[in-house]
Amino acid sequence: MKYLRHKEKGTIYSWNQYIALNPNVEEVSEEEAFPERHIPKAQRGRKPKVSLATDVLPEEPDLTPPELAEEASRGLP
C-alpha cells in the first residue's frame, strides 16, 4: 500500500491522487510510514536491561512554627 508523507511536518496520509499532486509531499512505503509495524519478532518482546522502578519518597515533615501556622490560618478582613 502507498502512503504520502509531508516533507516538512512528517505527517503521514493515505495515498490520494489529489494530495499526491502537492509538491510538499512525497510517496513512501508502508515500512517507512509505519516502522513500528515492521519490527523483527526478536525485538518485539525485549525487556529493558535497567530497572525502571522508582522509589517512593517519604513525605517531608511540616517544619512551620506553630505561631506562623496560626497566623496564616486566620481569615483576612
KESE-30559 format. One record per atom (N, C-alpha, C): residue in three letters; chain; x, y negated, z. Coordinates in steps of 0.02 Angstrom, whole numbers, plus 50000, padded with zeros to 5 digits. Each point is the difference from the previous one (the first is absolute). Last residue first. Example, Ala and Ser with C-alpha at 12.3 -4.5 7.8 and 13.67 -1.06 7.14 Angstrom:
PT  aa ch    px    py    pz
PT SER  A 50642 50112 50354
PT SER  A 50042 49941 50003
PT SER  A 49961 49945 50037
PT ALA  A 50015 50286 49996
PT ALA  A 49955 49941 50000
PT ALA  A 50045 49940 50000
//
This chain:
PT  aa ch    px    py    pz
PT PRO  A 49524 47983 52833
PT PRO  A 49941 49957 50008
PT PRO  A 49963 49988 49934
PT LEU  A 50136 50233 50051
PT LEU  A 50016 49931 49984
PT LEU  A 49937 49957 50006
PT GLY  A 50060 50236 50141
PT GLY  A 49968 49971 49941
PT GLY  A 50021 49928 49989
PT ARG  A 50154 50196 50116
PT ARG  A 49949 49951 50016
PT ARG  A 49972 49970 49936
PT SER  A 50186 50154 50008
PT SER  A 49933 50031 49993
PT SER  A 49945 49952 50019
PT ALA  A 50234 49943 50015
PT ALA  A 49983 50010 49930
PT ALA  A 49929 50029 49992
PT GLU  A 50092 49972 50217
PT GLU  A 49990 49934 49969
PT GLU  A 49977 50008 49927
PT GLU  A 50058 50195 50120
PT GLU  A 49940 49970 50029
PT GLU  A 49984 49934 49966
PT ALA  A 50199 50106 49942
PT ALA  A 49944 50039 49974
PT ALA  A 49934 49971 50025
PT LEU  A 50201 49910 50082
PT LEU  A 49989 49980 49931
PT LEU  A 49940 50037 49971
PT GLU  A 50068 50058 50217
PT GLU  A 49977 49931 50000
PT GLU  A 49984 49976 49929
PT PRO  A 50097 50219 50037
PT PRO  A 49928 49996 50015
PT PRO  A 49973 49928 49999
PT PRO  A 50210 50075 49843
PT PRO  A 49988 49987 50072
PT PRO  A 49926 49991 50013
PT THR  A 50096 50153 49800
PT THR  A 49973 49933 50013
PT THR  A 49990 49991 50075
PT LEU  A 50077 50199 49869
PT LEU  A 50047 49964 50043
PT LEU  A 49976 49929 50015
PT ASP  A 49910 50259 49917
PT ASP  A 49981 49929 49999
PT ASP  A 50044 49964 50051
PT PRO  A 50081 50229 49868
PT PRO  A 49962 49976 50058
PT PRO  A 49986 49924 49994
PT GLU  A 50022 50168 49787
PT GLU  A 50042 49959 50042
PT GLU  A 49959 49975 50060
PT GLU  A 49964 50237 49864
PT GLU  A 49978 49931 50004
PT GLU  A 50045 49961 50048
PT PRO  A 50097 50211 49859
PT PRO  A 49958 49986 50059
PT PRO  A 49981 49926 50000
PT LEU  A 50046 50140 49772
PT LEU  A 50035 49960 50050
PT LEU  A 49954 49987 50059
PT VAL  A 50019 50206 49817
PT VAL  A 49953 49951 50026
PT VAL  A 50036 49962 50056
PT ASP  A 50116 50121 49780
PT ASP  A 49988 50005 50071
PT ASP  A 49951 49945 50021
PT THR  A 50023 50129 49754
PT THR  A 50016 49939 50038
PT THR  A 49983 50011 50073
PT ALA  A 50066 50159 49765
PT ALA  A 49959 49990 50060
PT ALA  A 50023 49936 50035
PT LEU  A 50092 50114 49800
PT LEU  A 49965 49937 49992
PT LEU  A 49955 49984 50060
PT SER  A 50236 50152 49933
PT SER  A 49939 49998 50040
PT SER  A 49968 49931 49994
PT VAL  A 50150 50113 49806
PT VAL  A 50006 49958 50058
PT VAL  A 49934 50000 50038
PT LYS  A 50026 50112 49795
PT LYS  A 50052 50029 50042
PT LYS  A 50009 49961 50064
PT PRO  A 49767 50030 49846
PT PRO  A 50058 49958 50014
PT PRO  A 50049 50034 50046
PT LYS  A 49850 50141 49831
PT LYS  A 49990 49966 50063
PT LYS  A 50061 49958 50013
PT ARG  A 49875 50113 49767
PT ARG  A 50059 49984 50041
PT ARG  A 49980 49963 50063
PT GLY  A 49869 50098 49803
PT GLY  A 49989 50013 50071
PT GLY  A 50058 49983 50045
PT ARG  A 50004 49961 49757
PT ARG  A 49934 49980 50025
PT ARG  A 49992 50008 50075
PT GLN  A 50191 50063 49848
PT GLN  A 50003 49938 50037
PT GLN  A 49935 49981 50033
PT ALA  A 50029 50195 49860
PT ALA  A 50050 50006 50052
PT ALA  A 50003 49937 50044
PT LYS  A 49861 50013 49804
PT LYS  A 49972 50035 50058
PT LYS  A 50050 50005 50057
PT PRO  A 50014 49794 49824
PT PRO  A 50013 50072 50001
PT PRO  A 49975 50032 50064
PT ILE  A 49883 49782 49898
PT ILE  A 50055 50017 50045
PT ILE  A 50012 50075 49998
PT HIS  A 49834 49846 49883
PT HIS  A 50047 50046 49966
PT HIS  A 50061 50014 50043
PT ARG  A 49819 49846 50055
PT ARG  A 49964 50060 49977
PT ARG  A 50047 50053 49973
PT GLU  A 50075 49782 50068
PT GLU  A 49982 50040 50059
PT GLU  A 49962 50063 49981
PT PRO  A 50064 49829 49838
PT PRO  A 50053 50048 50017
PT PRO  A 49983 50044 50060
PT PHE  A 49868 49848 49817
PT PHE  A 49984 50030 50065
PT PHE  A 50053 50052 50020
PT ALA  A 50029 49864 49803
PT ALA  A 49946 49963 50032
PT ALA  A 49987 50026 50071
PT GLU  A 50159 50108 49858
PT GLU  A 50024 49934 50019
PT GLU  A 49947 49961 50039
PT GLU  A 49943 50212 49917
PT GLU  A 50054 50009 50048
PT GLU  A 50028 49933 50023
PT GLU  A 49838 50009 49827
PT GLU  A 49970 50012 50065
PT GLU  A 50053 50008 50054
PT SER  A 50069 49850 49792
PT SER  A 49973 50067 50008
PT SER  A 49970 50008 50070
PT VAL  A 50008 49763 49860
PT VAL  A 50042 50044 50041
PT VAL  A 49967 50068 50006
PT GLU  A 49996 49741 49858
PT GLU  A 49972 50067 50007
PT GLU  A 50049 50043 50039
PT GLU  A 49967 49727 50025
PT GLU  A 50038 50051 49964
PT GLU  A 49969 50068 50012
PT VAL  A 49937 49710 50013
PT VAL  A 49994 50069 50024
PT VAL  A 50041 50046 49957
PT ASN  A 49972 49762 49961
PT ASN  A 50028 50007 50068
PT ASN  A 49992 50070 50028
PT PRO  A 49911 49918 49784
PT PRO  A 50073 50008 49997
PT PRO  A 50033 50009 50069
PT ASN  A 49748 50079 49911
PT ASN  A 50031 49948 50040
PT ASN  A 50076 50009 49999
PT LEU  A 49845 50156 49903
PT LEU  A 50019 49945 49955
PT LEU  A 50036 49944 50037
PT ALA  A 49903 50191 50112
PT ALA  A 50063 50017 49967
PT ALA  A 50024 49946 49953
PT ILE  A 49787 49990 50107
PT ILE  A 50054 49982 50047
PT ILE  A 50068 50014 49967
PT TYR  A 49813 50063 49878
PT TYR  A 50001 49928 50007
PT TYR  A 50054 49976 50047
PT GLN  A 49958 50235 49963
PT GLN  A 50026 49969 49940
PT GLN  A 50005 49924 50005
PT ASN  A 50033 50170 50204
PT ASN  A 49942 49968 49968
PT ASN  A 50027 49963 49940
PT TRP  A 50082 50178 50219
PT TRP  A 50012 49975 49932
PT TRP  A 49934 49975 49970
PT SER  A 50041 49983 50262
PT SER  A 49986 50054 49953
PT SER  A 50007 49971 49930
PT TYR  A 50142 49882 50190
PT TYR  A 49933 50003 49972
PT TYR  A 49993 50063 49959
PT ILE  A 50170 49874 50204
PT ILE  A 49988 50055 49953
PT ILE  A 49927 49998 49978
PT THR  A 50191 49807 50097
PT THR  A 49933 50030 50007
PT THR  A 49991 50053 49946
PT GLY  A 50191 49845 50039
PT GLY  A 50007 50072 50013
PT GLY  A 49933 50035 50007
PT LYS  A 50074 49757 49951
PT LYS  A 49969 50019 50063
PT LYS  A 50010 50074 50017
PT GLU  A 50092 49908 49794
PT GLU  A 50020 49957 50056
PT GLU  A 49973 50024 50067
PT LYS  A 49951 50118 49793
PT LYS  A 50073 49993 50006
PT LYS  A 50021 49959 50060
PT HIS  A 49783 50163 49974
PT HIS  A 50014 49930 49991
PT HIS  A 50074 49989 50014
PT ARG  A 49893 50232 49909
PT ARG  A 50027 49968 50059
PT ARG  A 50015 49927 49984
PT LEU  A 49844 50230 49907
PT LEU  A 50031 49936 49986
PT LEU  A 50023 49969 50065
PT TYR  A 49949 50269 49901
PT TYR  A 49985 49946 50047
PT TYR  A 50035 49937 49977
PT LYS  A 49918 50269 49907
PT LYS  A 50040 49939 49994
PT LYS  A 49975 49948 50050
PT MET  A 50004 50285 49989
PT MET  A 49958 49942 50000
PT MET  A 50044 49938 50000
//
